């Protein structure tokens, strides 16, 4: 499936996977007892920062390939799931 993506979309997917992995590591390191609550908070912050970067770079919201707007939306989805699990 990843071979079907164009290079900018593939970069966005890689950046998202790396971000989620770092979120998981930081959540466990910061508060081992409240991992999901910490992950929800961190993913919210990452989504805001990613959206600000997309805004500053003037990326198209409904662009032809995946970009930082899509990454921010996926991070908000991660935040919703972790809130449900907390």
Order of alpha helices (4+ residues) and beta strands (2+ residues): alpha-alpha-alpha
